Each structure stands twice: as C-alpha cells, then as structure tokens.
C-alpha cells in the first residue's frame, strides 16, 4: 500500500511551481492586452489623420511611436504568455532576453542622460525643433506641443522666439503669413474669467522683448522648465522610474525561475 502511494506521489510531483507559472502567465497576459490597446489607439490615430505627405515627421509622430511601442510590447508579452502557459523554454528565454535588453537600454539611456546632460538636452532640442517646424503639418504633434507648453507653462525650447523656426510663425519680413511673429495660444497665460479661448493671444509676441512678452505669455523655454519640474518632483520621478523598472525585473526573475524549474523537470524524466 505504501509503495503504491509513493509511486502515485512520484507521478504527480512536478518541479514546476504552478503559482509562478500562472502568475507569469497572467502578468504577461495583462501587458499583452495593454499592448494591443496601445497599437489600436496608434492605428486609429494614424488612420484618422489626413494624408500625411511630410516624411520628416514620421519618427516624431505620436501615432507611429505608439504603434512601435505597442508592437514591441506585444511580441515580448506574447512570448511570456505562451511560454508560461505551454512551459516552452525557447519562448521563455526569448521573453527573458527581450525584457532584459529593454531594461538595460532604458537604464543606459537614464545613465547617459544623467552624466551627459548637455548632449541629452541638445538631442531633445533637435526633436522639439522638428516638432515646432512641423507644428501645423501634424495634428497629433500640434496637440502634443500645446499640451507640453500648457502643463509646463513654457514656450518654445529655449524661449518664445524659437517659434520663428516654423514657416507660419517665422518673424522675417519676407513671411506673408497672417501668423508672422506670433506664438501658439498654448504659450499664453490664462486670463481670469475668460470662457472662450483667445487663439490670437500670441500674435506679434516675437517682436516684443522678454519683459513685454512676460505680460501675456510664458516666455521661458520648455528646456529650463522641464529641468525645474524634475528638480522639484524628484520623489515622483523616482517613483515613476521604480514603477517602470519593477514589472520588468519581476518578469525577468520569474521567467528565469520557471526556466530552471522546467529544465529540472526534463532532467528528472530522462
């Protein structure tokens, strides 16, 4: 009788912990669904746009960025989801390697951004300059720039005169645009009691000096405002970084544990 019980226990025993296996599955499944949502939003935003003939905006198009991020997330989480469910070592290794690569890339960017702050600022400046140049060419880009300027209470990258980079806001005498020497309304300081947004509040602002412009707009550039915001919200920035890193570390650790357990299971059968 004891011998039969021991045999039954040996047959039902598994090195694979079901809690780890199913936790990794649901963990990956949750982010897999989230990745599909990101791709769907990106595709919808891209389709809803008018025909975009400006190729230079492709890499800074928010819709394209959402699609790329969503597709990468979909591939990684799909490997983790199916790998955990089917106990497939190859898929789990692909999941672990991809997640490790993404994590190390993010870490490298953060470290380089900290130690090479001037170069990082220049790189971001080029990105923002493209966004300003194509402000009127891409509605998503326009909404993104307006949101940033409203939230950070800033205008342009270095200061409000950066809007001369844009064809419509350019402040040269040769510019026939009705918006010559203007800045977007998102640069303007809110007027108390104003119920309707005055989209012409920034007209002619670039012809004014800093003190005069300060009466009606936020003249400081977004670069300085972003640095000030980070310095005054270090705890929040740290919490966001930790919240981004922990799920990735958890996925890497759990997948490695599951791979080890599956390998032990295979060895025990041989």
N, C-alpha and C positions, 0 to 999 in steps of 0.2 A: 504493500500500500504506500509506504513512504517512498519507495523507488518510483512509483507512478507519479506521485506528487512532485518529486524532484524533476522528473522528465517534463512534466507539464509546465513547471516554473521555468525551466531552461528554454522551452519552446516559446513561451510568452515574453520572456525577458528581452529587452531591447536597450542598446546603448544610447539610442536617440531619445532625448528628453522631449516629450510631447508639448510641454509648456513652452520651451524655447522654440520648437518648430512652429507651433501655431501662433505664438506671439510675433515671430519674424514674418510669418505669412500675413497676418492682419496688419502689421506695421507697414509692410511693403504694399499691401492692397490699398490701404488708406492713401498713401502717397501716389500710388498708381492712378487712382480715381482723380486725385487732385491734379495730376499731370495732364490727364485727359481734359479736365476743366480748363486748365491754362491754355492748352492747344486750341480748344474750341473757342475760347474768348479771342485768342490771337487771330485765328482764321476768320472769325466773324468780323473783327475789326478791320482786317485786311480786305475782305470782300465788300464791306460796306463803304469803303473809300471810293472816290472817283479814280479813274485810270491814272496811275502814278507813272509819269514819264521821267521822273528825276531819279537816276540811278545812284546819285551821290548820297541820297537819304536812306538807302537800303539798310546799311549797318546801324543807323541810329533810329530806325523806325521802331517805335514801341511794339507794334503788332508783330513784326518779324522777331524781335527779341523774345517776346512771349512764346512764339511758336518754337523757336530754337531751344529755349529753356524747357518747355513742355516736352518736346521730343526726347531730349537728353534724359529728363526725369522718367519718362515713360519707358525707355529702354532699360535703365538701371533698375527701376522698381519692378518691371516685368520679370527680369532675371531673378530678383529676390523672391518675388511672389510665387512663381512657378518652381523655382529651385527649392524653396522650403516645402511647398506642397508635395512635390514629387521626389524630394530628397535627392535632387540631382546635383552632384558635386561640381560639374562643369559650370552650370548656371550660377551656383552659389559662389564659386570662385570669380566668375565674371562680375557678379554683383559686388563682391567684396573689393575686387581690384578697381572697378569703376568708381565706387564710392570713396575709396582711399585716394584715388587720383584727383577726384573733385575736391575732396577735403584738403589735400596738400596744395592744390592750385589756389584755393581760397586763402589758405594760410600764407602761401608765398606772396600773394597779392597784398594781403594785410601787412606783412612784414616789410615788403618793398615800399608800400605806401607810407609806412611809419618812418623808415630810415631814409627814403628818397622822396621826401615830401615835395620838394621843388619840382622834381621831374614828374611826380604824380599830378601836381597842380597844372603843369604845362600840358600833360596828356588829357586831363579833364577839360582844360581850356580849349583844346582843339575840338573836342567833342561838342562842347557848348557853342563854339563858334559856328560849327556846321549846323547846329540846331537853330541858331539865330539867322544864319544865311537862308535857310530853307523854312523859316517860320511860317510863311504864307503858302508853302507848297504842300505841307502835310498837316492835316487837321489834328491827328493824334500828337504830333510833335508840338504843334501850337498849344494844345491843351496842356501838355506836359510842362512846357516852358511857363505858361501862365500860372499853373499850379505851384511850381517851384518858386516863382517870384512873389506870389501872394503869401505862401507859407513862410518863406524866409525873409519876406519884406525887403527884397533886393531888386536890382535892375541891371541886366547885363551880367557879364562875367567879372570884369574889373570895375566897371562903373556904367552909368546910363548911356555914355557916348558909344559904347560897344554896339549899339543898335544901328550905327551907321554901316555896319557890315552887311545889313540887309538891304536888298535892292530898293524896297519901298520906303524904308526909313532913312536911307542914305542922305547925309546932310550937305552934299555938294550942290553947287549952283546949277549943275547940269541935270540934276534929277527932276523930272517933270511930275513926279508922283504927288498926289494931294497929301500924302503922309510924310513928306520930306521933313527931316529934322524932328520927327515925332518918336515916341516910345509906346509900346503896347499899354493898354489900360491897366494891365496887371501890375504895372510899376507904380500906379497912382496910390496915394494914401486915401483911405476911405473917408468920406465926408459924412459926419453925423446927421442922421435924419434923411439921408438920400435913399429913396426907394428904388429908383431906376439907375442902373449903372451908366455913367457917362463914359462911353468908349472913346471920346475925343479928348479926354482929360490930359493926355500926354502929348498933344500936338504942340510943336515948336519948342519942346523942352530942351533939345540938344543945343539950342542957341543960347541957353541960359547958363550961368556959372553954377557952381556947386551949391552955394548958399541960396540962390534964387530957386533952383530946381528942388531943393530940400523942402520948400513950402508946399509943393504939390505932389511930389513923388518920393519914392525911396531911392536916393541917388547912389547908395553904396552897392558895390558889385556882389554877386552871389558867392564868389570865392571866399571873400572875407567873412560874409555872413554864415557860410557853411562851417568854417573853422570856429567861429564864435559859438555856433549852435552845438558843435561836437564837444567843445571845451566846457560848456555849461550843462551838458547832458551826458557826461561820461558814464554814469551809472546805467542809464538807459541804453547807450551804445554797447556797453559791456554785456548787459542782459540780452540784447538782440543777437550779439555775436555768440554768446553762450547758447541761446535758444536755437541758433542755426547749426552750431557745432555738435551739440549733444545727440540729436537724432542720427547724424551721420556716424558719430563714434559708436553709438549703440548698434546701428546696423552692421558696422564692420565687426564689432566684437561678437555679436550674436551669430553672424554668418560664419565666422571662424570657429566658434564653439560647435556649431551644428555640423560643419565640415569635418571637424575632428571626431565627433560622435559617429557620423556616418561611416567614416573610414574605420573606426574601431568595430563597428557593426559588420562591415565587409570582412575584416580580418577574422572575426570570431566565427563567421560562417565557413570560411575557407579551411 
